[in-house]
């Protein structure tokens, strides 16, 4: 449970940075929308993404990992669909947002302590 909370905080920051940098990503004027979108994004990444990744292993192998990146884009679109105030304008904005979210989460994961890695 603690790990999901850490991932949620990282996703709040990552989605905020993506919305701040990109004009095509918005969460409206309410902070709670960002928190809800990050919670949905965290849960979707925790449960839906692994299933899709396993089912699409052949596509991931053939495209040398590019299809896995498209799964990340799809996770953002799924979050957009579930949270009405969280908006992604076009596919290309979603691609850029997926890149930014991946970079920010990667940087935060390097900084944040992870007890499972130390074990």
Secondary structure as the mmCIF struct_conf table of DSSP 4:
data_model
#
loop_
_struct_conf.conf_type_id
_struct_conf.id
_struct_conf.beg_label_comp_id
_struct_conf.beg_label_asym_id
_struct_conf.beg_label_seq_id
_struct_conf.end_label_comp_id
_struct_conf.end_label_asym_id
_struct_conf.end_label_seq_id
HELX_RH_AL_P HELX_RH_AL_P1 UNK A 2 UNK A 21
TURN_TY1_P TURN_TY1_P1 UNK A 23 UNK A 24
STRN STRN1 UNK A 25 UNK A 26
TURN_TY1_P TURN_TY1_P2 UNK A 28 UNK A 29
HELX_RH_AL_P HELX_RH_AL_P2 UNK A 31 UNK A 55
TURN_TY1_P TURN_TY1_P3 UNK A 56 UNK A 56
HELX_RH_AL_P HELX_RH_AL_P3 UNK A 57 UNK A 62
TURN_TY1_P TURN_TY1_P4 UNK A 63 UNK A 65
HELX_RH_AL_P HELX_RH_AL_P4 UNK A 66 UNK A 82
BEND BEND1 UNK A 83 UNK A 83
TURN_TY1_P TURN_TY1_P5 UNK A 84 UNK A 85
STRN STRN2 UNK A 87 UNK A 88
BEND BEND2 UNK A 90 UNK A 90
HELX_RH_AL_P HELX_RH_AL_P5 UNK A 91 UNK A 111
BEND BEND3 UNK A 112 UNK A 112
HELX_RH_AL_P HELX_RH_AL_P6 UNK A 115 UNK A 118
#
